[in-house]
Amino acid sequence: MAASAKSFLADAGYGEQELDANSALMELDKGLRSGKLGEQCEAVVRFPRLFQKYPFPILINSAFLKLADVFRVGNNFLRLCVLKVTQQSEKHLEKILNVDEFVKRVFSVIHSNDPVARAITLRMLGSMASIIPERKNAHHSIRQSLDSHDNVEVEAAIFAAANFSAQSKDFAAGICNKISEMIQGLATPVDLKLKLIPILQHMHHDASLASSSRQLLQQLVTSYPSTKMVIVTLHTFTLLAASSLVDIPKQIQLLLQYLKNDPRKAVKRLAIQDLKLLANKTPHTWSRENIQALCESALHTPYDSLKLGMLSVLSTLSGTIAIKQYFSSAPGTTATTARSFDLVRLAQECCYHNNRGIAAHGVRILTNISASCQEKDLLPLEQDAVFGLEALLVLCSQDDSPGAQATLKITLTCMVKLVKCRPHLSQSVVESLLTQLHSAQDAARILMCHCLAAIAMQLPVLADGMLGDLMDLYKLIGRSATDKKQELLVSLATVIFVSSQKALSSEIKTVIKQQLENASNGWTAYRIARQASRMGNHDMARELYQSLLTQVASEHFYFWLNSLKEFSHAEQCLTGLQEDNYSSALSCIAEALKSYHKGIASLTAASTPLNPLSFQCGFVKLRIDLLQAFSQLICTCNSLKTSPPPAIATTIAMTSGNDLQRCGRISNQACMKHSMEEFRNLATRYGDLYQSSFDADSATLRNVELQQQSCLLISHAIEALILDPEAASFQEYSSNGTAHVESEYERRMMSVFNHVLEEVESLNRKYAPVSYLASNTCLSNAVIALLKVPLSFQRYFFQKLQSTSIKLALSPSPRNPAEPIAVQNNQQLALKVEGVVQHGSKPGLFRKIQSVCLNVSSVLQSKSGQDYKIPIDNMTNEMEQRVEPHNDYFSTQFLLNFVILGTHNITVESSVIDSNGIVWKTGPKTTIFVKSLEDPYSQQVRLQQQQGQPPSQQQQQRTAYSRF
């Protein structure tokens, strides 16, 4: 087991520090055994960092046993330190292998005469409730301590009781009556009752327990009308309902009743807070009457703070299914106009409120109604939403306070949502944004530029006339080098790149470069270049990367920038392509390939062991192969013109029954068939790149998908025009254009796809046997049309926002990776696979791991012993298991057979399955060797047979069972 942890550390990229886990643990152990209290405490508090760095059970088990020893023999301060470490490392507790020993050492302190020591022990037990939920001695100690006369011990017992109630149904059922007696008992102080009531939120394990707890809480809320008691009881009531699910409608009614009738503002605020919780968790349980009651309360309240809270709940509900239920007419009632609904009236009143927060929620409600409800009588609300958004935009863009910026973010998010659902409103929204840009504060300008870019990415709304306004503003930014100015330079440049759909004019490039020289640092210039690469403005990007080459300190950064410069130059070469000019197209592609080869060499030099740039290298290599395939296809089409098929080619094709004969000599060389297979192979490789990019954002994945579709499109065109026109189908390709387009690059690519498909289909319909000249021209023009769309290098090429990796440890594991593990051929090997999922700073930003798929396979490498025929089933092991990680840890076992003597190679490969059920081939792949040896008895029998001696009677009767 120690060897498996050691091999994991070697694989984890810790370099020479292979023994760090053991040495770090020994170092901390030395500190624990020190005679000085300070050194002992320092050693204890360093344990969470150790767990984070080496999260495998072998080390965590040893470490927690050492901490339990310290807890057992140390003073109360050391025990408190151990308690804090345990609470910080809660997700590692289930990796403790010797749970009984660990609990035994900790539990021994519960018999201490010191109430503080007992209190710390109770809190320790409560923190460990997830791994010891059914320990009866812990349950008994908690029940006893609830009757203690020491307040510290009682509070610790309450903490432990809450944790055990959440984990154990038996404990919750057993302690419920005790808690009820204490809460209702006259001897229990009020402050203690306030701490006991929240335990009832965990009584949701079955319906009867939840029901009895609700009855108790109902009695409490009427028997103890003081503000504190009502607040704690109501909140516990809500949490219990949210967990048990069955009583949520009743709870919503109860909270609305308190919101309407209770005069105390603190109680009203608590009711609003809990309603917000239920609106987020279960919006489908809100009836029309509930929303109506909340609207009435909001319309009649004189307090802005309460109105703000109620509108917050309503704006949450307006973005869910609840809004459709509200506007659907009840059966038997006449349909009312949209403006007569209280929710609409409230939103319209609040849109121009002097409180920014209230106004923001008002426009959000109107935006959500306009976006989700398509009824005709709700259409006038669009204009109300636009006017409200414009008013808020004017108000917040002049103010740089944090509150105004938060409101502005809500306003701009609503603008993007409204324009996405109602494209005809885009022009007025964009014009109002551009008008306000000139007078706004810098912080607001940055946010407004982001909004403009987001709208322009979805719809081509920024006309050339608007570009002049943006350029004037770019010149006016000034020479200040503050952070806000730098951010504004990047944001404005992004909008300019998005708005200029074709190549940037020399004037625009000059203005941008002058501003960068005057007022920017290298990082700003790099960010602008990166945005230019994303938007397909490669000439601008190349010049900026070139200017940055001499401004970096590391050679890795130099090579990275140099590779980006070469890629931009390569893509710039392709912008000069023209239809029907195939010789210049070939020279442009050759020039681009030359730059790409230089770039991939630089990119390889820029990679490091910690940052291998695998996605970037894979994407660029595929681009190189795709360009080569395009070049080869144009050459093949051109060669058909120099050696056309004979005049009788069609007759030969019909006579021989081989349709390929129509293409003459070329088809005999099978160039076209080879070209089609090459494009299909490229499409498969793009699919593999897609599957290996678990951490990529959706725009990057869509970009890879578009490259894959372009390969499939060309292979389909070759098949439809030349190889097999009758079998080719257009159905599977024609539906792609209906999907929602997210970027200008995708819009242009989809336009090319549709155009090429129409051309191929019309050729097939016009000419029954398509002429070789028409088909070659169509193919060559399709290639040029695809290459004329400037390639977009998406975010994941430059920036990794989500980071997820899996580390595996196998046991048994050899001391030396090259050594095989010895196994007898009549036994099975139990291979244990453990793994840890490691995340970056933003786990689950784009997608989350639902389960891990482990695939184990073994292959016979070298055979020893007799050479006889072996059944194919015995030669390999192929197994697959899916495991769900818990607290980012998983483990499972495989039983492997090695009947054949010799050396076997075992490969364990992991892939992940996200919450949508999609499989991602993230790796890693781990390999170990196993040597299958002959068992001694079989070896002895075989040797005797070789020597010609019959086995003795005693040996003949011996069986496999008698050896035990």
C-alpha angles and dihedrals in degrees: 000000000000088000091054092053089047093052090049090055090050090052093046093076098251090136117203093358091087095140095043094114094058095038092048091050091048090049091052091044089055088054092049091054093048118118092227117089093213093056091047092052092047090052092049096051091050092063098086090059089051091051091049093051098042106027100173125119097241093065098033092053092052092045095050092048089054090049090049089055090052089048091051099050104022131090125264095269091056089047089053090052091050089049091053091048090050092050092048091049097045094131091058095053094090089061091068105113099190097050093156093055092045093051092044092057093046095042094054089076092062088079092059120123089226110093091202091056089049090049093052089048091052091051089048090052090047090052089052094048092112092066099034104035095143102041103133095198089057090048091050093049092052092050090049094048092052086069093050121124091220112092094207091055093046092052090049090050090052090052091049092045091053092050095046092046089056091053106033127054092193093052092046092051092046098046097043095084092044091052090046092053092048093049093048095039116107092218093062112095117238094242089055091049089054089056094045097051096068089062087073091068088076095056093098101106093109138006098253093051091048091047094051090047091051091051091052092049090048090054091048095050090055098036096048108040096170115126097246094047093047092049095049093042095048092048092049088047090055095047091049091050092047090053098042092041096199099089101044097111090051090048092051089052092048093051092047089050091054090044091054102037109027110089095203114103093208091058091046090051091051091049090052091048092052093045088054089052091052092044090057096042104040113010091157091068093063111103126207089255092055093053091044091052091050091049091052092050091049092048093051103039115104093201118092093202092057092042089053091053094048092048089050089058091046093048089052090051092045090065093055141062090277091079092060090051090051095053097041108100116240114245112269095022127104117250112254127210119263095246092057092064113104091224091057092044091050093048092048091049092049097046091083098034117140090235107083095209093054091047091050092053090046094056091042090056091049091047093050091048091050092047099046104031115065098180116132096236089057094056095089087064089072091072092045088054093048093049091048092049092049092050092051090046091056091046099047100038091066094054124069097189116124092247092054091048091051090051090047090054090054090048094050093045088054090050092054091047093048094049091048092055097035108035093176089070093057098092096056092043093050093047092052090049093050091047092053094045092078096055100033128107117259094251090052092045091058092053092044091052090052089051092049091049091049092051094044091050089059099038131022093237102135105091126197090257090063091051090072091058091050092050092049089052091047090056092048096054089096137219097286115126098205120138092250091053091049091050090047091052090055094045094048092046089053091054090048091051091049094046096048097071093181128045117312116259118243090246093058091047091051093051093048093047092047092052091048091051092048105042113009141085127222094264092058091049090050092050091050090048089050091053090048089054090050092050095046097250093134099161091060091043092051093053092049094047089049091053091050097051094090095044100070127090101205125069089220089059090046092054091045092053091043091053091050090050091052093047090050090049091049093052090045089058089060095056091077094064117127130192117256091014098103101161092057088045090057092049091048091051090047090052091048091049090051091056092043092054090051089048096050090052090053092044091053089050090051094056121099132190090257093044108030094171089221096159092048093049092046093049094048094045089053090049090052092049091047092052090048090050091050091049091049091050093052089048090051091050090048093050089057088062093054093047107026121185117268120267091253094052092109092051091048090050092051093046096047094040089229108122091194090072089077088075092058123210096353094063090053088059086051092224093144093048090049090049092051092050090048092056091047090050090051090051089053091050091050087052090053090050089051092051093050093052100082093149097048122115119246094255092056092048090049089052091053089047091053091052089051091049091051089056091049090047094056093044089050091049091051090050094045097046104034119005108040115353095170097053096046114104127201098194099088093049101044096067096061094084094064096070119104111268116227103184144023090248091055091046092054094044092050089049090054091046092053093045093051092047091050091049093050092045094048091049090052091051097043100048117033092205101032111229115246091235095054093045094049092048090049093050094046092047090049090055092048092047091053093047093047090066103088110241115247117221100208130211098272089060088065107019137033110206096172123042123190127167136166125218119198131201121191127200132229089040127172121244089234116039091222093056118091123230112243116234129169113239094234092056134071124236115231104212113195115202118195126179143181125207110219122199137195126227095294109043116191095008095142103009139353132223112251097175141346121237114212119196119192121189133167129200128192107242104177128006125216129189129026119003103229132142113279127198109252091234091065095052098068141028118216117180137156132190133177119214130181114225115233115203086350093301130107137169137179140161136234128199111216129191122215103181094153117077114239142061118318127195113219117198122192114193126181129203129173133232116210128214090273092056094251115146117228120193097220099148147179108191118202127190132198132171127233126194113207111211129193113253113249097245095052089045091053093048091048092050091050091050090050090052090051096246118134111230115259121260092250092053092047091058093049115107135184090262096054091065089071 
